[in-house]
Amino acid sequence: MPEGLKTLTRYTIEEEHRHPGSSGEFSALVNVVATATKIIANQVTRGAIVGSLGASEPDNLPPTVHRKLDAITNDIMVSETQWTGHLSALLSEQMSEIHPVPDTHRRGKYLLAFDPLDGSSNIDVNLPVGTIFSILRAPERVWGRPGREPTAAHFLQAGAEQVCAGFTLYGPATMLVLTTGRGVDGFTLDREIGAFVLTHPRMRIPEDTSGFAINAANERFWERPVRRYVHECLDGVDGPRGRDFNMRWVASLVADTFHILTRGGVYLYPHDTRPPARPGRVALLYGASPIAFIVEQAGGAATTGNERVLQVTPDDVHERVPLIFGSRNEVERIERYHQEPDEGPSFDSSLFGNRSLFRPAGR
């Protein structure tokens, strides 16, 4: 390892030393999670070789398209973390109910929520995927007293209560982005030594941006504030914003988040008008909340459109919400649009209508 680079192990121990009387349990847990993501990184890069791709058999998991690699990565996260003595229970995107740490293991003071393989639909086309995780405190009555079982209700905490949040991005390099509430740091996996090393200290999101990420195919379902914002961006230098914007969409939350952390931008997966009564598409506890924690610690902002993501208290462990985050000034603009009366200039029904070569003259 080049001289001067700091490993994740050293980083977490030094962070623990900032808190006199700390037990070391937290730093140990973070390193165990990191180890699990290293194993996942190996599986992701070898997925087709080891035959881990393809449709899984139907089961009782939450309603989503499951793949064998989703199940494999979920098993890795559970098996690598539940034995440590630092957790009381786990919550995963791949499990319909919480997973209490078995009685055969010592239970600890933390709860772990995670999405083991965000963006798994990208695997077949070799685009970036990742793991998102959030660490919460478990009530002392659960881990401090034998016989008390953790329940789903213990996970129903607002994002502001998180102790730690992070994600691992499996791309050309394997990156781990982490916050413990004192800024955001990025680590790169050095495969020669098998350790994450600090390569992106104190990541910051610019307050202004000229880029946004959104799935334009859903335009017909967007509410007016989002349509207004996107159309103003697309009008470019000739529109009310007075400058040109770039639009992108990777369909991988971790990939878009890392892009925003390094280059700025704004990401929108907004509320839309589609039934059923699911106002958003991003899981709160193991998606929106950890990403919002990271983004805010990097100087950005995260909102549902109507409220700060970190203030949302879930009613269900698999609750989903709208998610808009990134460069602070752009996110605050979108929030203002949501607060204004639902009236004003109309917009072309087609996102690209005012640029179509087939649009009749004079229209």
C-alpha positions as a Markdown table, in Angstrom:
| # | Residue | x | y | z |
|---|---|---|---|---|
| 1 | Met | 0.0 | 0.0 | 0.0 |
| 2 | Pro | 1.4 | 3.4 | -0.9 |
| 3 | Glu | 2.8 | 5.4 | 2.1 |
| 4 | Gly | 0.3 | 7.8 | 3.6 |
| 5 | Leu | -2.9 | 6.0 | 2.7 |
| 6 | Lys | -5.2 | 5.1 | 5.6 |
| 7 | Thr | -7.1 | 1.8 | 5.8 |
| 8 | Leu | -10.7 | 1.6 | 6.8 |
| 9 | Thr | -9.7 | -0.3 | 9.9 |
| 10 | Arg | -7.4 | 2.5 | 11.1 |
| 11 | Tyr | -10.0 | 5.1 | 10.1 |
| 12 | Thr | -12.7 | 3.5 | 12.2 |
| 13 | Ile | -10.4 | 3.0 | 15.2 |
| 14 | Glu | -9.3 | 6.6 | 15.1 |
| 15 | Glu | -13.0 | 7.7 | 14.9 |
| 16 | Glu | -13.7 | 5.5 | 18.0 |
| 17 | His | -10.8 | 7.3 | 19.9 |
| 18 | Arg | -12.6 | 10.6 | 19.4 |
| 19 | His | -15.2 | 9.3 | 21.9 |
| 20 | Pro | -13.7 | 8.5 | 25.3 |
| 21 | Gly | -15.2 | 5.3 | 26.8 |
| 22 | Ser | -16.2 | 3.8 | 23.5 |
| 23 | Ser | -16.2 | 0.0 | 23.5 |
| 24 | Gly | -14.9 | -0.6 | 20.0 |
| 25 | Glu | -18.1 | -2.4 | 19.0 |
| 26 | Phe | -19.1 | 0.2 | 16.4 |
| 27 | Ser | -15.8 | 0.2 | 14.6 |
| 28 | Ala | -15.8 | -3.6 | 14.6 |
| 29 | Leu | -19.3 | -3.7 | 13.1 |
| 30 | Val | -18.4 | -1.3 | 10.3 |
| 31 | Asn | -15.4 | -3.4 | 9.4 |
| 32 | Val | -17.5 | -6.6 | 9.4 |
| 33 | Val | -20.0 | -4.9 | 7.0 |
| 34 | Ala | -17.0 | -3.9 | 4.8 |
| 35 | Thr | -15.8 | -7.5 | 4.8 |
| 36 | Ala | -19.2 | -8.6 | 3.6 |
| 37 | Thr | -19.2 | -6.1 | 0.8 |
| 38 | Lys | -15.8 | -7.4 | -0.3 |
| 39 | Ile | -17.2 | -10.9 | -0.6 |
| 40 | Ile | -20.2 | -9.5 | -2.6 |
| 41 | Ala | -17.8 | -7.6 | -4.9 |
| 42 | Asn | -16.1 | -10.9 | -5.7 |
| 43 | Gln | -19.5 | -12.5 | -6.4 |
| 44 | Val | -20.7 | -9.6 | -8.6 |
| 45 | Thr | -17.6 | -9.7 | -10.8 |
| 46 | Arg | -17.8 | -13.5 | -11.2 |
| 47 | Gly | -21.6 | -13.8 | -11.3 |
| 48 | Ala | -22.0 | -15.3 | -14.8 |
| 49 | Ile | -19.0 | -17.5 | -14.3 |
| 50 | Val | -20.3 | -19.2 | -11.1 |
| 51 | Gly | -23.8 | -19.4 | -12.5 |
| 52 | Ser | -25.4 | -17.0 | -10.1 |
| 53 | Leu | -27.5 | -15.1 | -12.6 |
| 54 | Gly | -31.0 | -16.0 | -13.6 |
| 55 | Ala | -34.5 | -16.0 | -12.2 |
| 56 | Ser | -35.1 | -17.3 | -8.7 |
| 57 | Glu | -37.9 | -19.5 | -7.7 |
| 58 | Pro | -41.0 | -17.6 | -6.4 |
| 59 | Asp | -41.0 | -17.1 | -2.6 |
| 60 | Asn | -42.4 | -14.9 | 0.1 |
| 61 | Leu | -40.0 | -12.0 | -0.4 |
| 62 | Pro | -41.3 | -8.4 | -1.0 |
| 63 | Pro | -42.8 | -7.8 | -4.5 |
| 64 | Thr | -39.9 | -7.1 | -6.8 |
| 65 | Val | -38.0 | -8.9 | -9.5 |
| 66 | His | -35.6 | -11.3 | -7.7 |
| 67 | Arg | -32.4 | -12.8 | -9.1 |
| 68 | Lys | -30.2 | -15.5 | -7.7 |
| 69 | Leu | -27.5 | -12.9 | -7.1 |
| 70 | Asp | -29.9 | -10.9 | -5.0 |
| 71 | Ala | -30.4 | -14.0 | -2.8 |
| 72 | Ile | -26.7 | -14.8 | -2.7 |
| 73 | Thr | -25.7 | -11.3 | -1.6 |
| 74 | Asn | -28.4 | -11.2 | 1.0 |
| 75 | Asp | -27.1 | -14.4 | 2.5 |
| 76 | Ile | -23.6 | -13.0 | 2.6 |
| 77 | Met | -24.7 | -9.9 | 4.5 |
| 78 | Val | -26.6 | -12.0 | 7.0 |
| 79 | Ser | -24.1 | -14.7 | 7.6 |
| 80 | Glu | -21.1 | -12.3 | 7.8 |
| 81 | Thr | -22.7 | -9.9 | 10.4 |
| 82 | Gln | -25.2 | -11.8 | 12.6 |
| 83 | Trp | -22.5 | -13.7 | 14.6 |
| 84 | Thr | -20.4 | -10.7 | 15.6 |
| 85 | Gly | -22.3 | -9.9 | 18.8 |
| 86 | His | -22.8 | -6.3 | 17.7 |
| 87 | Leu | -26.4 | -6.6 | 16.2 |
| 88 | Ser | -29.8 | -7.4 | 17.7 |
| 89 | Ala | -31.6 | -7.8 | 14.3 |
| 90 | Leu | -31.2 | -7.2 | 10.6 |
| 91 | Leu | -33.6 | -5.9 | 7.9 |
| 92 | Ser | -33.1 | -6.5 | 4.2 |
| 93 | Glu | -34.8 | -5.5 | 1.0 |
| 94 | Gln | -34.8 | -9.2 | 0.3 |
| 95 | Met | -36.6 | -10.4 | 3.4 |
| 96 | Ser | -40.3 | -9.8 | 4.1 |
| 97 | Glu | -39.7 | -9.7 | 7.9 |
| 98 | Ile | -36.9 | -8.6 | 10.1 |
| 99 | His | -34.2 | -11.2 | 11.0 |
| 100 | Pro | -33.5 | -11.3 | 14.7 |
| 101 | Val | -30.0 | -12.5 | 15.6 |
| 102 | Pro | -30.4 | -16.1 | 16.7 |
| 103 | Asp | -30.3 | -17.0 | 20.4 |
| 104 | Thr | -27.1 | -19.0 | 19.7 |
| 105 | His | -25.3 | -15.7 | 19.2 |
| 106 | Arg | -24.8 | -12.8 | 21.5 |
| 107 | Arg | -27.0 | -9.8 | 20.7 |
| 108 | Gly | -25.6 | -6.3 | 20.5 |
| 109 | Lys | -26.7 | -2.7 | 20.6 |
| 110 | Tyr | -27.2 | -2.0 | 16.9 |
| 111 | Leu | -29.7 | -2.7 | 14.1 |
| 112 | Leu | -28.6 | -3.2 | 10.5 |
| 113 | Ala | -30.8 | -2.3 | 7.5 |
| 114 | Phe | -29.5 | -2.9 | 4.0 |
| 115 | Asp | -30.2 | -3.4 | 0.3 |
| 116 | Pro | -27.7 | -6.1 | -0.6 |
| 117 | Leu | -27.7 | -5.5 | -4.3 |
| 118 | Asp | -29.1 | -2.1 | -5.4 |
| 119 | Gly | -29.5 | -1.9 | -9.2 |
| 120 | Ser | -29.4 | -5.7 | -9.7 |
| 121 | Ser | -31.2 | -5.3 | -13.1 |
| 122 | Asn | -28.0 | -3.8 | -14.4 |
| 123 | Ile | -26.0 | -7.0 | -13.9 |
| 124 | Asp | -26.7 | -8.5 | -17.3 |
| 125 | Val | -25.5 | -5.4 | -19.1 |
| 126 | Asn | -22.4 | -4.9 | -16.9 |
| 127 | Leu | -23.5 | -1.6 | -15.4 |
| 128 | Pro | -22.6 | -0.5 | -11.8 |
| 129 | Val | -24.5 | -2.0 | -8.8 |
| 130 | Gly | -24.0 | -1.6 | -5.1 |
| 131 | Thr | -24.9 | -2.4 | -1.5 |
| 132 | Ile | -26.6 | 0.3 | 0.7 |
| 133 | Phe | -26.6 | 0.0 | 4.5 |
| 134 | Ser | -27.8 | 1.9 | 7.6 |
| 135 | Ile | -26.9 | 1.3 | 11.2 |
| 136 | Leu | -29.4 | 2.2 | 13.9 |
| 137 | Arg | -29.3 | 1.8 | 17.7 |
| 138 | Ala | -31.3 | -1.0 | 19.3 |
| 139 | Pro | -33.2 | -0.3 | 22.5 |
| 140 | Glu | -31.3 | -1.4 | 25.6 |
| 141 | Arg | -34.2 | -3.4 | 26.7 |
| 142 | Val | -33.6 | -5.7 | 23.7 |
| 143 | Trp | -29.9 | -6.3 | 23.9 |
| 144 | Gly | -29.4 | -5.6 | 27.6 |
| 145 | Arg | -31.9 | -8.1 | 28.9 |
| 146 | Pro | -32.0 | -11.8 | 28.0 |
| 147 | Gly | -35.2 | -13.0 | 26.6 |
| 148 | Arg | -36.3 | -9.8 | 25.0 |
| 149 | Glu | -36.9 | -10.2 | 21.3 |
| 150 | Pro | -36.3 | -7.4 | 18.8 |
| 151 | Thr | -39.3 | -6.5 | 16.7 |
| 152 | Ala | -40.0 | -4.6 | 13.4 |
| 153 | Ala | -41.1 | -1.6 | 15.5 |
| 154 | His | -37.5 | -1.1 | 16.7 |
| 155 | Phe | -36.5 | -0.3 | 13.1 |
| 156 | Leu | -39.2 | 2.4 | 12.7 |
| 157 | Gln | -36.8 | 5.3 | 13.4 |
| 158 | Ala | -36.5 | 8.5 | 11.5 |
| 159 | Gly | -33.3 | 8.8 | 9.4 |
| 160 | Ala | -31.9 | 11.5 | 11.7 |
| 161 | Glu | -31.5 | 8.7 | 14.3 |
| 162 | Gln | -28.9 | 6.8 | 12.1 |
| 163 | Val | -25.5 | 6.1 | 13.7 |
| 164 | Cys | -23.9 | 5.4 | 10.4 |
| 165 | Ala | -24.8 | 5.1 | 6.7 |
| 166 | Gly | -22.9 | 3.9 | 3.7 |
| 167 | Phe | -22.9 | 2.2 | 0.3 |
| 168 | Thr | -20.5 | 0.2 | -1.7 |
| 169 | Leu | -20.3 | 0.7 | -5.4 |
| 170 | Tyr | -19.2 | -2.3 | -7.6 |
| 171 | Gly | -17.8 | -0.7 | -10.7 |
| 172 | Pro | -14.4 | -0.4 | -12.4 |
| 173 | Ala | -13.2 | 0.0 | -8.8 |
| 174 | Thr | -15.0 | -1.1 | -5.7 |
| 175 | Met | -15.8 | 2.0 | -3.6 |
| 176 | Leu | -17.1 | 2.3 | -0.1 |
| 177 | Val | -18.7 | 5.6 | 0.9 |
| 178 | Leu | -19.3 | 6.1 | 4.6 |
| 179 | Thr | -20.6 | 8.7 | 7.1 |
| 180 | Thr | -20.8 | 8.5 | 10.9 |
| 181 | Gly | -22.2 | 12.1 | 11.1 |
| 182 | Arg | -18.9 | 13.8 | 10.8 |
| 183 | Gly | -18.7 | 14.3 | 7.0 |
| 184 | Val | -18.4 | 11.8 | 4.2 |
| 185 | Asp | -15.3 | 9.8 | 3.3 |
| 186 | Gly | -14.7 | 7.5 | 0.3 |
| 187 | Phe | -12.6 | 4.3 | 0.3 |
| 188 | Thr | -11.3 | 2.3 | -2.6 |
| 189 | Leu | -10.7 | -1.5 | -2.4 |
| 190 | Asp | -7.0 | -2.3 | -2.9 |
| 191 | Arg | -7.3 | -5.9 | -4.0 |
| 192 | Glu | -3.6 | -6.5 | -3.6 |
| 193 | Ile | -3.8 | -6.1 | 0.2 |
| 194 | Gly | -7.5 | -6.9 | 0.5 |
| 195 | Ala | -8.4 | -3.6 | 2.3 |
| 196 | Phe | -10.4 | -0.5 | 1.7 |
| 197 | Val | -8.1 | 2.6 | 1.8 |
| 198 | Leu | -9.1 | 6.2 | 2.1 |
| 199 | Thr | -9.0 | 7.9 | -1.3 |
| 200 | His | -11.8 | 10.4 | -1.2 |
| 201 | Pro | -11.6 | 12.3 | 2.1 |
| 202 | Arg | -14.3 | 14.8 | 3.1 |
| 203 | Met | -16.4 | 14.5 | -0.1 |
| 204 | Arg | -18.5 | 17.6 | -0.8 |
| 205 | Ile | -21.4 | 18.2 | -3.2 |
| 206 | Pro | -21.3 | 21.7 | -4.9 |
| 207 | Glu | -24.3 | 23.8 | -4.0 |
| 208 | Asp | -25.1 | 24.5 | -7.7 |
| 209 | Thr | -25.2 | 22.2 | -10.6 |
| 210 | Ser | -26.1 | 21.9 | -14.3 |
| 211 | Gly | -26.9 | 18.2 | -14.3 |
| 212 | Phe | -29.9 | 16.2 | -13.2 |
| 213 | Ala | -30.9 | 12.5 | -13.3 |
| 214 | Ile | -34.4 | 11.3 | -13.8 |
| 215 | Asn | -36.2 | 8.5 | -15.7 |
| 216 | Ala | -37.9 | 10.5 | -18.5 |
| 217 | Ala | -40.1 | 7.5 | -19.4 |
| 218 | Asn | -42.3 | 8.3 | -16.4 |
| 219 | Glu | -43.0 | 11.9 | -17.4 |
| 220 | Arg | -46.7 | 11.3 | -17.9 |
| 221 | Phe | -47.0 | 10.3 | -14.2 |
| 222 | Trp | -45.1 | 13.3 | -12.7 |
| 223 | Glu | -46.7 | 16.0 | -10.7 |
| 224 | Arg | -46.6 | 19.5 | -11.9 |
| 225 | Pro | -43.7 | 20.8 | -9.8 |
| 226 | Val | -41.4 | 18.1 | -11.2 |
| 227 | Arg | -42.6 | 18.7 | -14.8 |
| 228 | Arg | -41.9 | 22.4 | -14.3 |
| 229 | Tyr | -38.4 | 21.8 | -13.0 |
| 230 | Val | -37.4 | 19.4 | -15.8 |
| 231 | His | -38.9 | 21.5 | -18.6 |
| 232 | Glu | -37.0 | 24.6 | -17.3 |
| 233 | Cys | -33.8 | 22.6 | -17.3 |
| 234 | Leu | -34.4 | 21.4 | -20.9 |
| 235 | Asp | -35.2 | 24.9 | -22.1 |
| 236 | Gly | -31.5 | 25.6 | -21.4 |
| 237 | Val | -29.9 | 28.9 | -22.1 |
| 238 | Asp | -33.1 | 30.2 | -23.8 |
| 239 | Gly | -35.3 | 29.3 | -20.8 |
| 240 | Pro | -35.9 | 30.8 | -17.4 |
| 241 | Arg | -32.8 | 29.2 | -15.9 |
| 242 | Gly | -30.5 | 30.9 | -18.5 |
| 243 | Arg | -28.1 | 28.0 | -18.8 |
| 244 | Asp | -27.9 | 24.5 | -20.3 |
| 245 | Phe | -28.3 | 21.4 | -18.3 |
| 246 | Asn | -27.3 | 17.8 | -18.9 |
| 247 | Met | -29.7 | 14.8 | -18.2 |
| 248 | Arg | -28.6 | 11.3 | -17.3 |
| 249 | Trp | -30.1 | 8.2 | -15.7 |
| 250 | Val | -28.2 | 5.0 | -14.7 |
| 251 | Ala | -31.1 | 3.2 | -13.0 |
| 252 | Ser | -28.7 | 2.5 | -10.1 |
| 253 | Leu | -29.2 | 4.6 | -7.0 |
| 254 | Val | -25.6 | 4.0 | -5.8 |
| 255 | Ala | -24.1 | 4.9 | -9.2 |
| 256 | Asp | -26.1 | 8.2 | -9.4 |
| 257 | Thr | -25.3 | 9.0 | -5.8 |
| 258 | Phe | -21.5 | 8.6 | -6.3 |
| 259 | His | -21.7 | 10.7 | -9.5 |
| 260 | Ile | -23.4 | 13.5 | -7.5 |
| 261 | Leu | -20.9 | 13.2 | -4.6 |
| 262 | Thr | -18.0 | 13.6 | -7.0 |
| 263 | Arg | -19.4 | 16.0 | -9.7 |
| 264 | Gly | -22.6 | 17.5 | -8.3 |
| 265 | Gly | -26.1 | 17.2 | -9.7 |
| 266 | Val | -29.6 | 16.4 | -8.6 |
| 267 | Tyr | -31.4 | 13.0 | -8.6 |
| 268 | Leu | -35.2 | 12.8 | -8.9 |
| 269 | Tyr | -37.3 | 9.7 | -8.3 |
| 270 | Pro | -40.4 | 11.8 | -7.4 |
| 271 | His | -43.9 | 11.0 | -6.3 |
| 272 | Asp | -46.1 | 10.1 | -9.3 |
| 273 | Thr | -49.7 | 9.5 | -10.0 |
| 274 | Arg | -49.6 | 5.7 | -10.6 |
| 275 | Pro | -51.7 | 3.4 | -8.4 |
| 276 | Pro | -51.7 | 1.7 | -6.0 |
| 277 | Ala | -51.3 | 3.8 | -2.9 |
| 278 | Arg | -47.5 | 3.8 | -2.9 |
| 279 | Pro | -46.4 | 7.4 | -3.1 |
| 280 | Gly | -42.7 | 6.6 | -3.8 |
| 281 | Arg | -40.5 | 3.9 | -5.3 |
| 282 | Val | -37.4 | 4.1 | -3.0 |
| 283 | Ala | -37.3 | 2.1 | 0.2 |
| 284 | Leu | -37.0 | 4.5 | 3.1 |
| 285 | Leu | -35.0 | 2.5 | 5.7 |
| 286 | Tyr | -32.4 | 0.9 | 3.5 |
| 287 | Gly | -32.4 | 3.3 | 0.6 |
| 288 | Ala | -33.6 | 6.9 | 1.0 |
| 289 | Ser | -32.6 | 7.4 | 4.6 |
| 290 | Pro | -29.0 | 6.2 | 4.3 |
| 291 | Ile | -28.5 | 8.1 | 1.0 |
| 292 | Ala | -30.0 | 11.2 | 2.5 |
| 293 | Phe | -27.7 | 11.0 | 5.6 |
| 294 | Ile | -24.7 | 10.7 | 3.3 |
| 295 | Val | -25.9 | 13.6 | 1.0 |
| 296 | Glu | -26.6 | 16.0 | 3.8 |
| 297 | Gln | -23.2 | 15.2 | 5.5 |
| 298 | Ala | -21.6 | 16.1 | 2.1 |
| 299 | Gly | -23.3 | 19.5 | 2.0 |
| 300 | Gly | -26.3 | 18.5 | -0.1 |
| 301 | Ala | -30.0 | 18.2 | 0.6 |
| 302 | Ala | -32.5 | 15.4 | 0.3 |
| 303 | Thr | -36.3 | 15.7 | 0.3 |
| 304 | Thr | -39.5 | 13.8 | -0.6 |
| 305 | Gly | -40.6 | 17.0 | -2.3 |
| 306 | Asn | -42.6 | 18.0 | 0.7 |
| 307 | Glu | -40.4 | 17.2 | 3.7 |
| 308 | Arg | -36.8 | 16.5 | 4.6 |
| 309 | Val | -36.1 | 12.7 | 4.1 |
| 310 | Leu | -34.3 | 12.4 | 7.5 |
| 311 | Gln | -37.4 | 13.6 | 9.3 |
| 312 | Val | -39.7 | 10.9 | 7.9 |
| 313 | Thr | -40.6 | 8.2 | 10.4 |
| 314 | Pro | -41.7 | 5.0 | 8.7 |
| 315 | Asp | -44.9 | 3.2 | 9.5 |
| 316 | Asp | -43.6 | 0.0 | 7.9 |
| 317 | Val | -40.1 | -1.5 | 7.5 |
| 318 | His | -40.6 | -1.7 | 3.8 |
| 319 | Glu | -42.2 | 1.7 | 3.4 |
| 320 | Arg | -41.2 | 3.5 | 0.2 |
| 321 | Val | -41.0 | 7.3 | -0.4 |
| 322 | Pro | -40.3 | 9.8 | -3.2 |
| 323 | Leu | -36.6 | 10.8 | -3.2 |
| 324 | Ile | -35.0 | 14.0 | -4.6 |
| 325 | Phe | -31.4 | 14.8 | -3.5 |
| 326 | Gly | -28.2 | 16.4 | -4.6 |
| 327 | Ser | -26.9 | 20.0 | -4.9 |
| 328 | Arg | -28.6 | 22.0 | -2.2 |
| 329 | Asn | -29.7 | 25.0 | -4.3 |
| 330 | Glu | -31.4 | 22.8 | -6.9 |
| 331 | Val | -33.1 | 20.6 | -4.3 |
| 332 | Glu | -34.4 | 23.7 | -2.5 |
| 333 | Arg | -35.8 | 25.1 | -5.8 |
| 334 | Ile | -37.7 | 21.8 | -6.4 |
| 335 | Glu | -39.1 | 22.0 | -2.8 |
| 336 | Arg | -40.3 | 25.6 | -3.5 |
| 337 | Tyr | -42.1 | 24.4 | -6.6 |
| 338 | His | -43.9 | 21.8 | -4.5 |
| 339 | Gln | -45.0 | 24.5 | -2.0 |
| 340 | Glu | -46.4 | 26.9 | -4.6 |
| 341 | Pro | -50.1 | 26.7 | -5.7 |
| 342 | Asp | -50.8 | 24.2 | -8.4 |
| 343 | Glu | -51.3 | 26.8 | -11.1 |
| 344 | Gly | -49.2 | 28.6 | -13.5 |
| 345 | Pro | -47.8 | 28.1 | -17.0 |
| 346 | Ser | -48.7 | 24.9 | -18.8 |
| 347 | Phe | -46.2 | 22.5 | -20.3 |
| 348 | Asp | -46.1 | 20.5 | -23.5 |
| 349 | Ser | -47.4 | 17.0 | -22.8 |
| 350 | Ser | -44.2 | 15.5 | -24.3 |
| 351 | Leu | -40.9 | 16.0 | -22.6 |
| 352 | Phe | -39.3 | 16.5 | -26.0 |
| 353 | Gly | -42.3 | 17.9 | -27.8 |
| 354 | Asn | -40.9 | 21.4 | -28.3 |
| 355 | Arg | -37.9 | 20.0 | -30.1 |
| 356 | Ser | -39.6 | 17.4 | -32.3 |
| 357 | Leu | -38.8 | 17.5 | -36.0 |
| 358 | Phe | -42.3 | 16.3 | -36.6 |
| 359 | Arg | -44.1 | 19.1 | -34.6 |
| 360 | Pro | -46.4 | 21.0 | -36.9 |
| 361 | Ala | -45.3 | 24.6 | -37.8 |
| 362 | Gly | -46.8 | 27.3 | -35.7 |
| 363 | Arg | -47.3 | 25.2 | -32.7 |
